[in-house]
Amino acid sequence: EKAAQAALIAKNKELEINQSLVMSILDASFHALFVIDEQCIIQMVNAKSCEVFGWTKEELIGQNIKMIMPPAIANHHDGYMKSYLETGMKKMIGTQREVTAQRKDGSTFPCKLGLSETKESGLICGFIHDLTTEKA
């Protein structure tokens, strides 16, 4: 029993180290990362997301992804997701497109958005590259 408990403690420690390593890698990215669930709720962000958008991780996680979109786009986003979930038709997932995003202060900026999905978990990953300097 003590050996099993020690093995479990060691396994938990290994998982913590792996999770920390993965987050460190994601935080080193040049692109903002948003991971959302099927209800469009933000589950994970990286450090670049906070830098680009002006929100803290705590302010972003648990909120609808619409918070980083201008109203004209945000008003339609949940409908796009609902349509995708009902039909399985991918319009944006698996592609990259230039879109407009919105920071915490309300300012907007051009960016390249790439979306991919994780089959096992139903999560959608958005990778955002700020094009402000390229467009200047």
Contacts in CASP RR format, 6 or more apart in sequence:
PFRMAT RR
TARGET T0000
AUTHOR 0000-0000-0000
METHOD contacts of the structure
MODEL  1
EKAAQAALIAKNKELEINQSLVMSILDASFHALFVIDEQCIIQMVNAKSC
EVFGWTKEELIGQNIKMIMPPAIANHHDGYMKSYLETGMKKMIGTQREVT
AQRKDGSTFPCKLGLSETKESGLICGFIHDLTTEKA
23 46 0 8 1.000
26 33 0 8 1.000
26 44 0 8 1.000
26 46 0 8 1.000
26 47 0 8 1.000
27 46 0 8 1.000
27 47 0 8 1.000
27 48 0 8 1.000
29 46 0 8 1.000
29 48 0 8 1.000
30 48 0 8 1.000
30 129 0 8 1.000
31 48 0 8 1.000
31 127 0 8 1.000
31 128 0 8 1.000
31 129 0 8 1.000
32 45 0 8 1.000
32 46 0 8 1.000
32 48 0 8 1.000
32 49 0 8 1.000
32 51 0 8 1.000
32 52 0 8 1.000
32 53 0 8 1.000
32 127 0 8 1.000
32 128 0 8 1.000
32 129 0 8 1.000
32 130 0 8 1.000
33 44 0 8 1.000
33 45 0 8 1.000
33 46 0 8 1.000
33 48 0 8 1.000
33 49 0 8 1.000
33 125 0 8 1.000
33 126 0 8 1.000
33 127 0 8 1.000
33 128 0 8 1.000
34 42 0 8 1.000
34 44 0 8 1.000
34 45 0 8 1.000
34 49 0 8 1.000
34 60 0 8 1.000
34 65 0 8 1.000
34 68 0 8 1.000
34 125 0 8 1.000
34 126 0 8 1.000
34 128 0 8 1.000
35 42 0 8 1.000
35 43 0 8 1.000
35 44 0 8 1.000
35 45 0 8 1.000
35 123 0 8 1.000
35 124 0 8 1.000
35 125 0 8 1.000
35 126 0 8 1.000
36 42 0 8 1.000
36 43 0 8 1.000
36 65 0 8 1.000
36 123 0 8 1.000
36 124 0 8 1.000
36 126 0 8 1.000
37 43 0 8 1.000
37 122 0 8 1.000
37 123 0 8 1.000
37 124 0 8 1.000
38 81 0 8 1.000
38 85 0 8 1.000
38 122 0 8 1.000
38 124 0 8 1.000
39 64 0 8 1.000
40 64 0 8 1.000
40 65 0 8 1.000
40 66 0 8 1.000
40 77 0 8 1.000
40 78 0 8 1.000
40 81 0 8 1.000
41 62 0 8 1.000
41 63 0 8 1.000
41 64 0 8 1.000
41 65 0 8 1.000
42 60 0 8 1.000
42 61 0 8 1.000
42 62 0 8 1.000
42 63 0 8 1.000
42 64 0 8 1.000
42 65 0 8 1.000
43 61 0 8 1.000
43 62 0 8 1.000
43 123 0 8 1.000
44 61 0 8 1.000
45 57 0 8 1.000
45 60 0 8 1.000
45 61 0 8 1.000
49 55 0 8 1.000
49 57 0 8 1.000
49 60 0 8 1.000
49 128 0 8 1.000
50 56 0 8 1.000
50 57 0 8 1.000
50 60 0 8 1.000
52 103 0 8 1.000
52 128 0 8 1.000
52 130 0 8 1.000
53 60 0 8 1.000
53 68 0 8 1.000
53 101 0 8 1.000
53 103 0 8 1.000
53 104 0 8 1.000
54 103 0 8 1.000
54 104 0 8 1.000
54 105 0 8 1.000
55 67 0 8 1.000
55 104 0 8 1.000
59 104 0 8 1.000
60 67 0 8 1.000
64 78 0 8 1.000
65 77 0 8 1.000
66 74 0 8 1.000
66 77 0 8 1.000
66 78 0 8 1.000
67 74 0 8 1.000
68 101 0 8 1.000
68 102 0 8 1.000
68 103 0 8 1.000
69 77 0 8 1.000
69 100 0 8 1.000
69 101 0 8 1.000
69 102 0 8 1.000
70 100 0 8 1.000
70 101 0 8 1.000
70 102 0 8 1.000
70 108 0 8 1.000
73 99 0 8 1.000
73 100 0 8 1.000
80 91 0 8 1.000
80 92 0 8 1.000
83 89 0 8 1.000
84 90 0 8 1.000
84 91 0 8 1.000
84 93 0 8 1.000
92 113 0 8 1.000
92 114 0 8 1.000
92 115 0 8 1.000
93 115 0 8 1.000
93 116 0 8 1.000
93 117 0 8 1.000
93 124 0 8 1.000
94 114 0 8 1.000
94 115 0 8 1.000
94 116 0 8 1.000
94 117 0 8 1.000
95 114 0 8 1.000
95 115 0 8 1.000
96 112 0 8 1.000
96 113 0 8 1.000
96 114 0 8 1.000
97 112 0 8 1.000
97 113 0 8 1.000
97 114 0 8 1.000
98 110 0 8 1.000
98 111 0 8 1.000
98 112 0 8 1.000
98 113 0 8 1.000
98 131 0 8 1.000
99 110 0 8 1.000
99 111 0 8 1.000
99 112 0 8 1.000
99 113 0 8 1.000
100 108 0 8 1.000
100 109 0 8 1.000
100 110 0 8 1.000
100 111 0 8 1.000
101 108 0 8 1.000
101 109 0 8 1.000
101 111 0 8 1.000
101 113 0 8 1.000
101 128 0 8 1.000
102 108 0 8 1.000
102 109 0 8 1.000
103 109 0 8 1.000
109 130 0 8 1.000
109 131 0 8 1.000
109 132 0 8 1.000
110 130 0 8 1.000
110 131 0 8 1.000
110 132 0 8 1.000
110 135 0 8 1.000
111 128 0 8 1.000
111 129 0 8 1.000
111 130 0 8 1.000
111 131 0 8 1.000
112 128 0 8 1.000
112 129 0 8 1.000
112 131 0 8 1.000
113 126 0 8 1.000
113 127 0 8 1.000
113 128 0 8 1.000
114 126 0 8 1.000
114 127 0 8 1.000
114 128 0 8 1.000
115 124 0 8 1.000
115 125 0 8 1.000
115 126 0 8 1.000
115 127 0 8 1.000
116 124 0 8 1.000
116 125 0 8 1.000
116 126 0 8 1.000
116 127 0 8 1.000
117 123 0 8 1.000
117 124 0 8 1.000
117 125 0 8 1.000
118 124 0 8 1.000
118 125 0 8 1.000
END
